[in-house]
């Protein structure tokens, strides 16, 4: 395998950086950390590009790196214990607008944030980043069955949390939304 060219690096960054940022933002809940995680992710992607197998899709490989860096950063910052806020709409675009567009979306996101990191990961990657379950399994380096189980457990936990709010979750294709 050869090193990555500047044109390849630029194309990969342009195509994937906004998605990596969104995942990092959803999981870290901090725009500043999300920017740092995105930068660190692409530094790692470019450093390790010669270990990438071109026979496989690049997206799950990049997301796996992003998730590992996010986890490491959050452990380092003890982020799960320090931050309990819902992301603001500052600097976000389509996917975030879709999530935060109304009160139900806001309430749903608050409840998603109460889930464990493993549960949030599968929900964010599937419903808000649009990855298929096999891509999520690859990115998280877990078997497909485990991925399906985590998603099901996460949705069940979310549904239980929402019972007191008189909000139910609805899944339509790749979309997750709240209903009254």
NORNOR-V643832 format. One record per residue. RES is the residue in one letter. PSI is psi in whole degrees, 0 to 359 (999 if undefined). BURIAL is # if it has 24 or more other C-alpha atoms within 12 Angstrom, else .. D_FIRST is the distance of its C-alpha to the first C-alpha in Angstrom with 1 decimal. Layout:
res->[RES,RES]
psi->[PSI,PSI]
burial->[BURIAL,BURIAL]
d_first->[D_FIRST,D_FIRST]
This chain:
res->[X,X,X,X,X,X,X,X,X,X,X,X,X,X,X,X,X,X,X,X,X,X,X,X,X,X,X,X,X,X,X,X,X,X,X,X,X,X,X,X,X,X,X,X,X,X,X,X,X,X,X,X,X,X,X,X,X,X,X,X,X,X,X,X,X,X,X,X,X,X,X,X,X,X,X,X,X,X,X,X,X,X,X,X,X,X,X,X,X,X,X,X,X,X,X,X,X,X,X,X,X,X,X,X,X,X,X,X,X,X,X,X,X,X,X,X,X,X,X,X,X,X,X,X,X,X,X,X,X,X,X,X,X,X,X,X,X,X,X,X,X,X,X,X,X,X,X,X,X,X,X,X,X,X,X,X,X,X,X,X,X,X,X,X,X,X,X,X,X,X,X,X,X,X,X,X,X,X,X,X]
psi->[152,168,164,138,164,321,318,315,316,316,317,315,314,318,326,346,321,325,318,318,315,314,313,321,314,322,325,335,23,120,323,312,321,320,316,317,318,314,313,323,312,331,316,318,315,325,322,12,327,346,354,136,107,348,346,157,144,332,308,326,315,316,325,316,315,317,318,318,321,312,314,316,317,322,316,319,353,43,324,333,339,329,128,39,157,138,144,173,7,118,11,165,219,302,315,320,320,319,317,15,335,176,320,317,320,313,319,315,321,320,324,320,340,348,163,162,318,321,316,319,309,323,313,314,324,306,330,342,350,16,147,159,322,327,322,316,317,314,324,353,49,159,154,319,320,320,313,319,316,319,315,315,317,315,321,317,317,318,318,317,324,348,320,338,358,30,136,152,148,136,122,104,241,9,144,127,163,148,157,999]
burial->[.,.,.,.,.,.,.,.,.,.,.,#,#,.,.,#,#,#,#,#,#,#,#,#,#,#,#,#,#,#,#,.,#,#,#,#,#,#,#,#,#,#,.,#,#,#,.,.,#,.,.,#,.,.,.,.,.,.,#,#,#,#,#,#,#,#,#,#,#,#,#,.,#,#,.,.,.,.,.,#,.,.,.,.,#,#,#,.,.,.,.,#,.,.,#,#,.,.,#,#,.,.,.,#,#,#,#,#,#,#,#,#,#,#,#,.,#,#,#,#,#,#,#,#,#,#,#,#,#,#,#,#,#,#,#,#,#,#,#,#,.,.,.,.,.,.,#,.,.,#,#,.,.,#,#,.,#,#,#,.,#,#,.,.,.,.,.,#,#,.,.,.,.,.,.,#,#,#,.,.]
d_first->[0.0,3.8,6.9,9.3,12.1,15.7,16.6,14.0,15.0,18.6,18.4,17.0,19.7,22.4,21.8,21.5,23.4,26.9,26.0,24.6,27.7,30.0,28.7,29.0,32.4,33.7,32.7,33.6,36.5,36.1,34.9,34.3,32.2,30.3,29.4,28.3,26.2,24.6,23.8,22.4,20.4,18.5,18.1,16.5,14.3,13.1,12.9,10.9,8.7,5.4,7.5,8.4,8.6,9.2,11.9,13.9,15.8,14.7,18.4,19.1,16.0,17.3,20.9,20.2,19.1,22.1,24.4,23.5,24.1,27.3,28.6,27.9,29.6,32.5,33.1,33.2,35.6,37.6,37.2,38.5,41.9,42.3,41.6,43.4,43.5,42.4,40.0,41.8,41.1,40.3,37.3,36.2,36.0,36.2,35.1,37.0,40.0,40.0,40.2,42.8,44.8,47.9,49.7,48.4,44.8,45.6,47.4,44.6,42.0,44.3,44.4,40.7,40.4,42.7,40.3,38.1,34.6,33.2,35.6,34.9,31.1,31.5,34.3,32.4,29.2,31.1,34.1,33.1,29.4,29.7,27.0,27.8,28.5,25.5,23.2,25.4,25.1,21.3,21.5,24.2,22.6,25.9,27.2,28.4,31.9,31.8,30.6,33.5,35.9,34.9,35.5,38.8,39.9,39.0,41.0,43.9,44.0,43.9,46.7,48.8,48.4,49.4,52.6,54.6,53.6,54.8,51.4,49.5,45.9,45.0,41.7,41.4,38.1,35.5,38.2,40.0,43.3,46.7,50.0,53.6]
